[in-house]
Amino acid sequence: MSKTLPIIILAQNTILAKEILTTIKLRFNKKIEVIAVSCDLKLKEYLKKLFTYKIKFISNKSRNEKKIIEIIKKNKINLIISLQHKWIISQKLINLSNNNIFNFHFGKIPKYR
């Protein structure tokens, strides 16, 4: 196994992202390498302070799924974490992650899908 766990975060919730990353670090006992984040500006600024290396930021203003898929393929991502992501995650994205995708969504479905 590799020493790092490359992940992508699809998120909008800053507090939840921090808690999930801390939990993953403790659970997997390895360095997390956040390759890319699709988020709003508030979370982007928070993550810039949290990590000392460069992270690819993908705007959440539009779906940007093609860019996310390119990054997954190029970086051999092992894990995708979705935290209140504002876009529906396609089956293609789920398949690319080998079903290693965790979606945290707190709205009532289907009203707030």
Phi and psi restraints in degrees (range 20) as a CNS / XPLOR table:
assign (resid 1 and name C) (resid 2 and name N)
       (resid 2 and name CA) (resid 2 and name C) 1.0 -74.4 20.0 2
assign (resid 2 and name N) (resid 2 and name CA)
       (resid 2 and name C) (resid 3 and name N) 1.0 160.5 20.0 2
assign (resid 2 and name C) (resid 3 and name N)
       (resid 3 and name CA) (resid 3 and name C) 1.0 -77.6 20.0 2
assign (resid 3 and name N) (resid 3 and name CA)
       (resid 3 and name C) (resid 4 and name N) 1.0 -20.1 20.0 2
assign (resid 3 and name C) (resid 4 and name N)
       (resid 4 and name CA) (resid 4 and name C) 1.0 -116.9 20.0 2
assign (resid 4 and name N) (resid 4 and name CA)
       (resid 4 and name C) (resid 5 and name N) 1.0 158.3 20.0 2
assign (resid 4 and name C) (resid 5 and name N)
       (resid 5 and name CA) (resid 5 and name C) 1.0 -115.4 20.0 2
assign (resid 5 and name N) (resid 5 and name CA)
       (resid 5 and name C) (resid 6 and name N) 1.0 98.6 20.0 2
assign (resid 5 and name C) (resid 6 and name N)
       (resid 6 and name CA) (resid 6 and name C) 1.0 -75.1 20.0 2
assign (resid 6 and name N) (resid 6 and name CA)
       (resid 6 and name C) (resid 7 and name N) 1.0 128.8 20.0 2
assign (resid 6 and name C) (resid 7 and name N)
       (resid 7 and name CA) (resid 7 and name C) 1.0 -135.3 20.0 2
assign (resid 7 and name N) (resid 7 and name CA)
       (resid 7 and name C) (resid 8 and name N) 1.0 161.5 20.0 2
assign (resid 7 and name C) (resid 8 and name N)
       (resid 8 and name CA) (resid 8 and name C) 1.0 -119.9 20.0 2
assign (resid 8 and name N) (resid 8 and name CA)
       (resid 8 and name C) (resid 9 and name N) 1.0 139.9 20.0 2
assign (resid 8 and name C) (resid 9 and name N)
       (resid 9 and name CA) (resid 9 and name C) 1.0 -114.7 20.0 2
assign (resid 9 and name N) (resid 9 and name CA)
       (resid 9 and name C) (resid 10 and name N) 1.0 128.3 20.0 2
assign (resid 9 and name C) (resid 10 and name N)
       (resid 10 and name CA) (resid 10 and name C) 1.0 -111.2 20.0 2
assign (resid 10 and name N) (resid 10 and name CA)
       (resid 10 and name C) (resid 11 and name N) 1.0 108.1 20.0 2
assign (resid 10 and name C) (resid 11 and name N)
       (resid 11 and name CA) (resid 11 and name C) 1.0 -151.7 20.0 2
assign (resid 11 and name N) (resid 11 and name CA)
       (resid 11 and name C) (resid 12 and name N) 1.0 166.2 20.0 2
assign (resid 11 and name C) (resid 12 and name N)
       (resid 12 and name CA) (resid 12 and name C) 1.0 -136.7 20.0 2
assign (resid 12 and name N) (resid 12 and name CA)
       (resid 12 and name C) (resid 13 and name N) 1.0 -16.2 20.0 2
assign (resid 12 and name C) (resid 13 and name N)
       (resid 13 and name CA) (resid 13 and name C) 1.0 -100.2 20.0 2
assign (resid 13 and name N) (resid 13 and name CA)
       (resid 13 and name C) (resid 14 and name N) 1.0 105.9 20.0 2
assign (resid 13 and name C) (resid 14 and name N)
       (resid 14 and name CA) (resid 14 and name C) 1.0 -61.5 20.0 2
assign (resid 14 and name N) (resid 14 and name CA)
       (resid 14 and name C) (resid 15 and name N) 1.0 -47.8 20.0 2
assign (resid 14 and name C) (resid 15 and name N)
       (resid 15 and name CA) (resid 15 and name C) 1.0 -64.1 20.0 2
assign (resid 15 and name N) (resid 15 and name CA)
       (resid 15 and name C) (resid 16 and name N) 1.0 -44.6 20.0 2
assign (resid 15 and name C) (resid 16 and name N)
       (resid 16 and name CA) (resid 16 and name C) 1.0 -63.5 20.0 2
assign (resid 16 and name N) (resid 16 and name CA)
       (resid 16 and name C) (resid 17 and name N) 1.0 -41.0 20.0 2
assign (resid 16 and name C) (resid 17 and name N)
       (resid 17 and name CA) (resid 17 and name C) 1.0 -59.4 20.0 2
assign (resid 17 and name N) (resid 17 and name CA)
       (resid 17 and name C) (resid 18 and name N) 1.0 -44.0 20.0 2
assign (resid 17 and name C) (resid 18 and name N)
       (resid 18 and name CA) (resid 18 and name C) 1.0 -61.3 20.0 2
assign (resid 18 and name N) (resid 18 and name CA)
       (resid 18 and name C) (resid 19 and name N) 1.0 -46.2 20.0 2
assign (resid 18 and name C) (resid 19 and name N)
       (resid 19 and name CA) (resid 19 and name C) 1.0 -64.2 20.0 2
assign (resid 19 and name N) (resid 19 and name CA)
       (resid 19 and name C) (resid 20 and name N) 1.0 -42.2 20.0 2
assign (resid 19 and name C) (resid 20 and name N)
       (resid 20 and name CA) (resid 20 and name C) 1.0 -65.8 20.0 2
assign (resid 20 and name N) (resid 20 and name CA)
       (resid 20 and name C) (resid 21 and name N) 1.0 -43.4 20.0 2
assign (resid 20 and name C) (resid 21 and name N)
       (resid 21 and name CA) (resid 21 and name C) 1.0 -62.9 20.0 2
assign (resid 21 and name N) (resid 21 and name CA)
       (resid 21 and name C) (resid 22 and name N) 1.0 -40.5 20.0 2
assign (resid 21 and name C) (resid 22 and name N)
       (resid 22 and name CA) (resid 22 and name C) 1.0 -62.7 20.0 2
assign (resid 22 and name N) (resid 22 and name CA)
       (resid 22 and name C) (resid 23 and name N) 1.0 -43.2 20.0 2
assign (resid 22 and name C) (resid 23 and name N)
       (resid 23 and name CA) (resid 23 and name C) 1.0 -63.2 20.0 2
assign (resid 23 and name N) (resid 23 and name CA)
       (resid 23 and name C) (resid 24 and name N) 1.0 -43.1 20.0 2
assign (resid 23 and name C) (resid 24 and name N)
       (resid 24 and name CA) (resid 24 and name C) 1.0 -63.9 20.0 2
assign (resid 24 and name N) (resid 24 and name CA)
       (resid 24 and name C) (resid 25 and name N) 1.0 -42.0 20.0 2
assign (resid 24 and name C) (resid 25 and name N)
       (resid 25 and name CA) (resid 25 and name C) 1.0 -58.5 20.0 2
assign (resid 25 and name N) (resid 25 and name CA)
       (resid 25 and name C) (resid 26 and name N) 1.0 -44.1 20.0 2
assign (resid 25 and name C) (resid 26 and name N)
       (resid 26 and name CA) (resid 26 and name C) 1.0 -68.6 20.0 2
assign (resid 26 and name N) (resid 26 and name CA)
       (resid 26 and name C) (resid 27 and name N) 1.0 -41.5 20.0 2
assign (resid 26 and name C) (resid 27 and name N)
       (resid 27 and name CA) (resid 27 and name C) 1.0 -68.9 20.0 2
assign (resid 27 and name N) (resid 27 and name CA)
       (resid 27 and name C) (resid 28 and name N) 1.0 -46.3 20.0 2
assign (resid 27 and name C) (resid 28 and name N)
       (resid 28 and name CA) (resid 28 and name C) 1.0 -90.5 20.0 2
assign (resid 28 and name N) (resid 28 and name CA)
       (resid 28 and name C) (resid 29 and name N) 1.0 -12.9 20.0 2
assign (resid 28 and name C) (resid 29 and name N)
       (resid 29 and name CA) (resid 29 and name C) 1.0 50.8 20.0 2
assign (resid 29 and name N) (resid 29 and name CA)
       (resid 29 and name C) (resid 30 and name N) 1.0 41.5 20.0 2
assign (resid 29 and name C) (resid 30 and name N)
       (resid 30 and name CA) (resid 30 and name C) 1.0 -146.0 20.0 2
assign (resid 30 and name N) (resid 30 and name CA)
       (resid 30 and name C) (resid 31 and name N) 1.0 166.2 20.0 2
assign (resid 30 and name C) (resid 31 and name N)
       (resid 31 and name CA) (resid 31 and name C) 1.0 -70.9 20.0 2
assign (resid 31 and name N) (resid 31 and name CA)
       (resid 31 and name C) (resid 32 and name N) 1.0 132.2 20.0 2
assign (resid 31 and name C) (resid 32 and name N)
       (resid 32 and name CA) (resid 32 and name C) 1.0 -90.7 20.0 2
assign (resid 32 and name N) (resid 32 and name CA)
       (resid 32 and name C) (resid 33 and name N) 1.0 133.9 20.0 2
assign (resid 32 and name C) (resid 33 and name N)
       (resid 33 and name CA) (resid 33 and name C) 1.0 -115.1 20.0 2
assign (resid 33 and name N) (resid 33 and name CA)
       (resid 33 and name C) (resid 34 and name N) 1.0 101.8 20.0 2
assign (resid 33 and name C) (resid 34 and name N)
       (resid 34 and name CA) (resid 34 and name C) 1.0 -77.5 20.0 2
assign (resid 34 and name N) (resid 34 and name CA)
       (resid 34 and name C) (resid 35 and name N) 1.0 110.3 20.0 2
assign (resid 34 and name C) (resid 35 and name N)
       (resid 35 and name CA) (resid 35 and name C) 1.0 -80.4 20.0 2
assign (resid 35 and name N) (resid 35 and name CA)
       (resid 35 and name C) (resid 36 and name N) 1.0 -44.0 20.0 2
assign (resid 35 and name C) (resid 36 and name N)
       (resid 36 and name CA) (resid 36 and name C) 1.0 -150.2 20.0 2
assign (resid 36 and name N) (resid 36 and name CA)
       (resid 36 and name C) (resid 37 and name N) 1.0 154.4 20.0 2
assign (resid 36 and name C) (resid 37 and name N)
       (resid 37 and name CA) (resid 37 and name C) 1.0 -137.0 20.0 2
assign (resid 37 and name N) (resid 37 and name CA)
       (resid 37 and name C) (resid 38 and name N) 1.0 128.4 20.0 2
assign (resid 37 and name C) (resid 38 and name N)
       (resid 38 and name CA) (resid 38 and name C) 1.0 -101.1 20.0 2
assign (resid 38 and name N) (resid 38 and name CA)
       (resid 38 and name C) (resid 39 and name N) 1.0 111.9 20.0 2
assign (resid 38 and name C) (resid 39 and name N)
       (resid 39 and name CA) (resid 39 and name C) 1.0 -157.5 20.0 2
assign (resid 39 and name N) (resid 39 and name CA)
       (resid 39 and name C) (resid 40 and name N) 1.0 178.1 20.0 2
assign (resid 39 and name C) (resid 40 and name N)
       (resid 40 and name CA) (resid 40 and name C) 1.0 -88.4 20.0 2
assign (resid 40 and name N) (resid 40 and name CA)
       (resid 40 and name C) (resid 41 and name N) 1.0 174.4 20.0 2
assign (resid 40 and name C) (resid 41 and name N)
       (resid 41 and name CA) (resid 41 and name C) 1.0 -64.6 20.0 2
assign (resid 41 and name N) (resid 41 and name CA)
       (resid 41 and name C) (resid 42 and name N) 1.0 -35.3 20.0 2
assign (resid 41 and name C) (resid 42 and name N)
       (resid 42 and name CA) (resid 42 and name C) 1.0 -61.8 20.0 2
assign (resid 42 and name N) (resid 42 and name CA)
       (resid 42 and name C) (resid 43 and name N) 1.0 -46.4 20.0 2
assign (resid 42 and name C) (resid 43 and name N)
       (resid 43 and name CA) (resid 43 and name C) 1.0 -69.4 20.0 2
assign (resid 43 and name N) (resid 43 and name CA)
       (resid 43 and name C) (resid 44 and name N) 1.0 -36.2 20.0 2
assign (resid 43 and name C) (resid 44 and name N)
       (resid 44 and name CA) (resid 44 and name C) 1.0 -57.8 20.0 2
assign (resid 44 and name N) (resid 44 and name CA)
       (resid 44 and name C) (resid 45 and name N) 1.0 -47.6 20.0 2
assign (resid 44 and name C) (resid 45 and name N)
       (resid 45 and name CA) (resid 45 and name C) 1.0 -64.2 20.0 2
assign (resid 45 and name N) (resid 45 and name CA)
       (resid 45 and name C) (resid 46 and name N) 1.0 -40.0 20.0 2
assign (resid 45 and name C) (resid 46 and name N)
       (resid 46 and name CA) (resid 46 and name C) 1.0 -61.9 20.0 2
assign (resid 46 and name N) (resid 46 and name CA)
       (resid 46 and name C) (resid 47 and name N) 1.0 -47.0 20.0 2
assign (resid 46 and name C) (resid 47 and name N)
       (resid 47 and name CA) (resid 47 and name C) 1.0 -69.5 20.0 2
assign (resid 47 and name N) (resid 47 and name CA)
       (resid 47 and name C) (resid 48 and name N) 1.0 -29.7 20.0 2
assign (resid 47 and name C) (resid 48 and name N)
       (resid 48 and name CA) (resid 48 and name C) 1.0 -61.0 20.0 2
assign (resid 48 and name N) (resid 48 and name CA)
       (resid 48 and name C) (resid 49 and name N) 1.0 -36.0 20.0 2
assign (resid 48 and name C) (resid 49 and name N)
       (resid 49 and name CA) (resid 49 and name C) 1.0 -76.9 20.0 2
assign (resid 49 and name N) (resid 49 and name CA)
       (resid 49 and name C) (resid 50 and name N) 1.0 -33.3 20.0 2
assign (resid 49 and name C) (resid 50 and name N)
       (resid 50 and name CA) (resid 50 and name C) 1.0 -74.4 20.0 2
assign (resid 50 and name N) (resid 50 and name CA)
       (resid 50 and name C) (resid 51 and name N) 1.0 -35.7 20.0 2
assign (resid 50 and name C) (resid 51 and name N)
       (resid 51 and name CA) (resid 51 and name C) 1.0 -114.4 20.0 2
assign (resid 51 and name N) (resid 51 and name CA)
       (resid 51 and name C) (resid 52 and name N) 1.0 139.7 20.0 2
assign (resid 51 and name C) (resid 52 and name N)
       (resid 52 and name CA) (resid 52 and name C) 1.0 -89.9 20.0 2
assign (resid 52 and name N) (resid 52 and name CA)
       (resid 52 and name C) (resid 53 and name N) 1.0 -11.6 20.0 2
assign (resid 52 and name C) (resid 53 and name N)
       (resid 53 and name CA) (resid 53 and name C) 1.0 -101.7 20.0 2
assign (resid 53 and name N) (resid 53 and name CA)
       (resid 53 and name C) (resid 54 and name N) 1.0 167.8 20.0 2
assign (resid 53 and name C) (resid 54 and name N)
       (resid 54 and name CA) (resid 54 and name C) 1.0 -77.6 20.0 2
assign (resid 54 and name N) (resid 54 and name CA)
       (resid 54 and name C) (resid 55 and name N) 1.0 131.0 20.0 2
assign (resid 54 and name C) (resid 55 and name N)
       (resid 55 and name CA) (resid 55 and name C) 1.0 -114.7 20.0 2
assign (resid 55 and name N) (resid 55 and name CA)
       (resid 55 and name C) (resid 56 and name N) 1.0 140.0 20.0 2
assign (resid 55 and name C) (resid 56 and name N)
       (resid 56 and name CA) (resid 56 and name C) 1.0 -78.6 20.0 2
assign (resid 56 and name N) (resid 56 and name CA)
       (resid 56 and name C) (resid 57 and name N) 1.0 125.3 20.0 2
assign (resid 56 and name C) (resid 57 and name N)
       (resid 57 and name CA) (resid 57 and name C) 1.0 -105.6 20.0 2
assign (resid 57 and name N) (resid 57 and name CA)
       (resid 57 and name C) (resid 58 and name N) 1.0 132.5 20.0 2
assign (resid 57 and name C) (resid 58 and name N)
       (resid 58 and name CA) (resid 58 and name C) 1.0 -116.4 20.0 2
assign (resid 58 and name N) (resid 58 and name CA)
       (resid 58 and name C) (resid 59 and name N) 1.0 125.9 20.0 2
assign (resid 58 and name C) (resid 59 and name N)
       (resid 59 and name CA) (resid 59 and name C) 1.0 -62.2 20.0 2
assign (resid 59 and name N) (resid 59 and name CA)
       (resid 59 and name C) (resid 60 and name N) 1.0 143.0 20.0 2
assign (resid 59 and name C) (resid 60 and name N)
       (resid 60 and name CA) (resid 60 and name C) 1.0 -97.1 20.0 2
assign (resid 60 and name N) (resid 60 and name CA)
       (resid 60 and name C) (resid 61 and name N) 1.0 4.0 20.0 2
assign (resid 60 and name C) (resid 61 and name N)
       (resid 61 and name CA) (resid 61 and name C) 1.0 -68.4 20.0 2
assign (resid 61 and name N) (resid 61 and name CA)
       (resid 61 and name C) (resid 62 and name N) 1.0 -30.1 20.0 2
assign (resid 61 and name C) (resid 62 and name N)
       (resid 62 and name CA) (resid 62 and name C) 1.0 -128.3 20.0 2
assign (resid 62 and name N) (resid 62 and name CA)
       (resid 62 and name C) (resid 63 and name N) 1.0 171.8 20.0 2
assign (resid 62 and name C) (resid 63 and name N)
       (resid 63 and name CA) (resid 63 and name C) 1.0 -61.7 20.0 2
assign (resid 63 and name N) (resid 63 and name CA)
       (resid 63 and name C) (resid 64 and name N) 1.0 -44.4 20.0 2
assign (resid 63 and name C) (resid 64 and name N)
       (resid 64 and name CA) (resid 64 and name C) 1.0 54.4 20.0 2
assign (resid 64 and name N) (resid 64 and name CA)
       (resid 64 and name C) (resid 65 and name N) 1.0 30.0 20.0 2
assign (resid 64 and name C) (resid 65 and name N)
       (resid 65 and name CA) (resid 65 and name C) 1.0 -63.9 20.0 2
assign (resid 65 and name N) (resid 65 and name CA)
       (resid 65 and name C) (resid 66 and name N) 1.0 -36.0 20.0 2
assign (resid 65 and name C) (resid 66 and name N)
       (resid 66 and name CA) (resid 66 and name C) 1.0 -59.5 20.0 2
assign (resid 66 and name N) (resid 66 and name CA)
       (resid 66 and name C) (resid 67 and name N) 1.0 -42.8 20.0 2
assign (resid 66 and name C) (resid 67 and name N)
       (resid 67 and name CA) (resid 67 and name C) 1.0 -65.5 20.0 2
assign (resid 67 and name N) (resid 67 and name CA)
       (resid 67 and name C) (resid 68 and name N) 1.0 -40.7 20.0 2
assign (resid 67 and name C) (resid 68 and name N)
       (resid 68 and name CA) (resid 68 and name C) 1.0 -62.0 20.0 2
assign (resid 68 and name N) (resid 68 and name CA)
       (resid 68 and name C) (resid 69 and name N) 1.0 -43.8 20.0 2
assign (resid 68 and name C) (resid 69 and name N)
       (resid 69 and name CA) (resid 69 and name C) 1.0 -63.8 20.0 2
assign (resid 69 and name N) (resid 69 and name CA)
       (resid 69 and name C) (resid 70 and name N) 1.0 -40.9 20.0 2
assign (resid 69 and name C) (resid 70 and name N)
       (resid 70 and name CA) (resid 70 and name C) 1.0 -58.6 20.0 2
assign (resid 70 and name N) (resid 70 and name CA)
       (resid 70 and name C) (resid 71 and name N) 1.0 -44.5 20.0 2
assign (resid 70 and name C) (resid 71 and name N)
       (resid 71 and name CA) (resid 71 and name C) 1.0 -66.5 20.0 2
assign (resid 71 and name N) (resid 71 and name CA)
       (resid 71 and name C) (resid 72 and name N) 1.0 -40.5 20.0 2
assign (resid 71 and name C) (resid 72 and name N)
       (resid 72 and name CA) (resid 72 and name C) 1.0 -60.1 20.0 2
assign (resid 72 and name N) (resid 72 and name CA)
       (resid 72 and name C) (resid 73 and name N) 1.0 -47.3 20.0 2
assign (resid 72 and name C) (resid 73 and name N)
       (resid 73 and name CA) (resid 73 and name C) 1.0 -65.5 20.0 2
assign (resid 73 and name N) (resid 73 and name CA)
       (resid 73 and name C) (resid 74 and name N) 1.0 -44.6 20.0 2
assign (resid 73 and name C) (resid 74 and name N)
       (resid 74 and name CA) (resid 74 and name C) 1.0 -67.9 20.0 2
assign (resid 74 and name N) (resid 74 and name CA)
       (resid 74 and name C) (resid 75 and name N) 1.0 -35.9 20.0 2
assign (resid 74 and name C) (resid 75 and name N)
       (resid 75 and name CA) (resid 75 and name C) 1.0 -105.5 20.0 2
assign (resid 75 and name N) (resid 75 and name CA)
       (resid 75 and name C) (resid 76 and name N) 1.0 3.1 20.0 2
assign (resid 75 and name C) (resid 76 and name N)
       (resid 76 and name CA) (resid 76 and name C) 1.0 50.5 20.0 2
assign (resid 76 and name N) (resid 76 and name CA)
       (resid 76 and name C) (resid 77 and name N) 1.0 57.4 20.0 2
assign (resid 76 and name C) (resid 77 and name N)
       (resid 77 and name CA) (resid 77 and name C) 1.0 -65.7 20.0 2
assign (resid 77 and name N) (resid 77 and name CA)
       (resid 77 and name C) (resid 78 and name N) 1.0 134.2 20.0 2
assign (resid 77 and name C) (resid 78 and name N)
       (resid 78 and name CA) (resid 78 and name C) 1.0 -96.9 20.0 2
assign (resid 78 and name N) (resid 78 and name CA)
       (resid 78 and name C) (resid 79 and name N) 1.0 -16.7 20.0 2
assign (resid 78 and name C) (resid 79 and name N)
       (resid 79 and name CA) (resid 79 and name C) 1.0 -154.1 20.0 2
assign (resid 79 and name N) (resid 79 and name CA)
       (resid 79 and name C) (resid 80 and name N) 1.0 135.8 20.0 2
assign (resid 79 and name C) (resid 80 and name N)
       (resid 80 and name CA) (resid 80 and name C) 1.0 -120.6 20.0 2
assign (resid 80 and name N) (resid 80 and name CA)
       (resid 80 and name C) (resid 81 and name N) 1.0 131.7 20.0 2
assign (resid 80 and name C) (resid 81 and name N)
       (resid 81 and name CA) (resid 81 and name C) 1.0 -118.8 20.0 2
assign (resid 81 and name N) (resid 81 and name CA)
       (resid 81 and name C) (resid 82 and name N) 1.0 124.0 20.0 2
assign (resid 81 and name C) (resid 82 and name N)
       (resid 82 and name CA) (resid 82 and name C) 1.0 -111.1 20.0 2
assign (resid 82 and name N) (resid 82 and name CA)
       (resid 82 and name C) (resid 83 and name N) 1.0 119.3 20.0 2
assign (resid 82 and name C) (resid 83 and name N)
       (resid 83 and name CA) (resid 83 and name C) 1.0 -121.4 20.0 2
assign (resid 83 and name N) (resid 83 and name CA)
       (resid 83 and name C) (resid 84 and name N) 1.0 98.4 20.0 2
assign (resid 83 and name C) (resid 84 and name N)
       (resid 84 and name CA) (resid 84 and name C) 1.0 55.9 20.0 2
assign (resid 84 and name N) (resid 84 and name CA)
       (resid 84 and name C) (resid 85 and name N) 1.0 32.8 20.0 2
assign (resid 84 and name C) (resid 85 and name N)
       (resid 85 and name CA) (resid 85 and name C) 1.0 -60.2 20.0 2
assign (resid 85 and name N) (resid 85 and name CA)
       (resid 85 and name C) (resid 86 and name N) 1.0 135.4 20.0 2
assign (resid 85 and name C) (resid 86 and name N)
       (resid 86 and name CA) (resid 86 and name C) 1.0 -82.0 20.0 2
assign (resid 86 and name N) (resid 86 and name CA)
       (resid 86 and name C) (resid 87 and name N) 1.0 -6.4 20.0 2
assign (resid 86 and name C) (resid 87 and name N)
       (resid 87 and name CA) (resid 87 and name C) 1.0 -112.5 20.0 2
assign (resid 87 and name N) (resid 87 and name CA)
       (resid 87 and name C) (resid 88 and name N) 1.0 144.1 20.0 2
assign (resid 87 and name C) (resid 88 and name N)
       (resid 88 and name CA) (resid 88 and name C) 1.0 -66.5 20.0 2
assign (resid 88 and name N) (resid 88 and name CA)
       (resid 88 and name C) (resid 89 and name N) 1.0 132.8 20.0 2
assign (resid 88 and name C) (resid 89 and name N)
       (resid 89 and name CA) (resid 89 and name C) 1.0 -83.6 20.0 2
assign (resid 89 and name N) (resid 89 and name CA)
       (resid 89 and name C) (resid 90 and name N) 1.0 123.5 20.0 2
assign (resid 89 and name C) (resid 90 and name N)
       (resid 90 and name CA) (resid 90 and name C) 1.0 -76.8 20.0 2
assign (resid 90 and name N) (resid 90 and name CA)
       (resid 90 and name C) (resid 91 and name N) 1.0 161.2 20.0 2
assign (resid 90 and name C) (resid 91 and name N)
       (resid 91 and name CA) (resid 91 and name C) 1.0 -62.6 20.0 2
assign (resid 91 and name N) (resid 91 and name CA)
       (resid 91 and name C) (resid 92 and name N) 1.0 -34.0 20.0 2
assign (resid 91 and name C) (resid 92 and name N)
       (resid 92 and name CA) (resid 92 and name C) 1.0 -60.5 20.0 2
assign (resid 92 and name N) (resid 92 and name CA)
       (resid 92 and name C) (resid 93 and name N) 1.0 -44.1 20.0 2
assign (resid 92 and name C) (resid 93 and name N)
       (resid 93 and name CA) (resid 93 and name C) 1.0 -64.7 20.0 2
assign (resid 93 and name N) (resid 93 and name CA)
       (resid 93 and name C) (resid 94 and name N) 1.0 -41.6 20.0 2
assign (resid 93 and name C) (resid 94 and name N)
       (resid 94 and name CA) (resid 94 and name C) 1.0 -61.9 20.0 2
assign (resid 94 and name N) (resid 94 and name CA)
       (resid 94 and name C) (resid 95 and name N) 1.0 -44.6 20.0 2
assign (resid 94 and name C) (resid 95 and name N)
       (resid 95 and name CA) (resid 95 and name C) 1.0 -64.2 20.0 2
assign (resid 95 and name N) (resid 95 and name CA)
       (resid 95 and name C) (resid 96 and name N) 1.0 -39.9 20.0 2
assign (resid 95 and name C) (resid 96 and name N)
       (resid 96 and name CA) (resid 96 and name C) 1.0 -63.3 20.0 2
assign (resid 96 and name N) (resid 96 and name CA)
       (resid 96 and name C) (resid 97 and name N) 1.0 -28.2 20.0 2
assign (resid 96 and name C) (resid 97 and name N)
       (resid 97 and name CA) (resid 97 and name C) 1.0 -87.8 20.0 2
assign (resid 97 and name N) (resid 97 and name CA)
       (resid 97 and name C) (resid 98 and name N) 1.0 5.4 20.0 2
assign (resid 97 and name C) (resid 98 and name N)
       (resid 98 and name CA) (resid 98 and name C) 1.0 54.6 20.0 2
assign (resid 98 and name N) (resid 98 and name CA)
       (resid 98 and name C) (resid 99 and name N) 1.0 36.9 20.0 2
assign (resid 98 and name C) (resid 99 and name N)
       (resid 99 and name CA) (resid 99 and name C) 1.0 63.5 20.0 2
assign (resid 99 and name N) (resid 99 and name CA)
       (resid 99 and name C) (resid 100 and name N) 1.0 15.8 20.0 2
assign (resid 99 and name C) (resid 100 and name N)
       (resid 100 and name CA) (resid 100 and name C) 1.0 -92.6 20.0 2
assign (resid 100 and name N) (resid 100 and name CA)
       (resid 100 and name C) (resid 101 and name N) 1.0 63.0 20.0 2
assign (resid 100 and name C) (resid 101 and name N)
       (resid 101 and name CA) (resid 101 and name C) 1.0 -133.5 20.0 2
assign (resid 101 and name N) (resid 101 and name CA)
       (resid 101 and name C) (resid 102 and name N) 1.0 132.8 20.0 2
assign (resid 101 and name C) (resid 102 and name N)
       (resid 102 and name CA) (resid 102 and name C) 1.0 -119.4 20.0 2
assign (resid 102 and name N) (resid 102 and name CA)
       (resid 102 and name C) (resid 103 and name N) 1.0 124.7 20.0 2
assign (resid 102 and name C) (resid 103 and name N)
       (resid 103 and name CA) (resid 103 and name C) 1.0 -113.7 20.0 2
assign (resid 103 and name N) (resid 103 and name CA)
       (resid 103 and name C) (resid 104 and name N) 1.0 118.3 20.0 2
assign (resid 103 and name C) (resid 104 and name N)
       (resid 104 and name CA) (resid 104 and name C) 1.0 -106.3 20.0 2
assign (resid 104 and name N) (resid 104 and name CA)
       (resid 104 and name C) (resid 105 and name N) 1.0 112.2 20.0 2
assign (resid 104 and name C) (resid 105 and name N)
       (resid 105 and name CA) (resid 105 and name C) 1.0 -135.8 20.0 2
assign (resid 105 and name N) (resid 105 and name CA)
       (resid 105 and name C) (resid 106 and name N) 1.0 124.5 20.0 2
assign (resid 105 and name C) (resid 106 and name N)
       (resid 106 and name CA) (resid 106 and name C) 1.0 -108.0 20.0 2
assign (resid 106 and name N) (resid 106 and name CA)
       (resid 106 and name C) (resid 107 and name N) 1.0 6.5 20.0 2
assign (resid 106 and name C) (resid 107 and name N)
       (resid 107 and name CA) (resid 107 and name C) 1.0 -87.6 20.0 2
assign (resid 107 and name N) (resid 107 and name CA)
       (resid 107 and name C) (resid 108 and name N) 1.0 161.7 20.0 2
assign (resid 107 and name C) (resid 108 and name N)
       (resid 108 and name CA) (resid 108 and name C) 1.0 -74.7 20.0 2
assign (resid 108 and name N) (resid 108 and name CA)
       (resid 108 and name C) (resid 109 and name N) 1.0 128.3 20.0 2
assign (resid 108 and name C) (resid 109 and name N)
       (resid 109 and name CA) (resid 109 and name C) 1.0 -100.1 20.0 2
assign (resid 109 and name N) (resid 109 and name CA)
       (resid 109 and name C) (resid 110 and name N) 1.0 139.2 20.0 2
assign (resid 109 and name C) (resid 110 and name N)
       (resid 110 and name CA) (resid 110 and name C) 1.0 -91.9 20.0 2
assign (resid 110 and name N) (resid 110 and name CA)
       (resid 110 and name C) (resid 111 and name N) 1.0 -0.9 20.0 2
assign (resid 110 and name C) (resid 111 and name N)
       (resid 111 and name CA) (resid 111 and name C) 1.0 -57.0 20.0 2
assign (resid 111 and name N) (resid 111 and name CA)
       (resid 111 and name C) (resid 112 and name N) 1.0 -43.6 20.0 2
assign (resid 111 and name C) (resid 112 and name N)
       (resid 112 and name CA) (resid 112 and name C) 1.0 -115.7 20.0 2
assign (resid 112 and name N) (resid 112 and name CA)
       (resid 112 and name C) (resid 113 and name N) 1.0 58.1 20.0 2
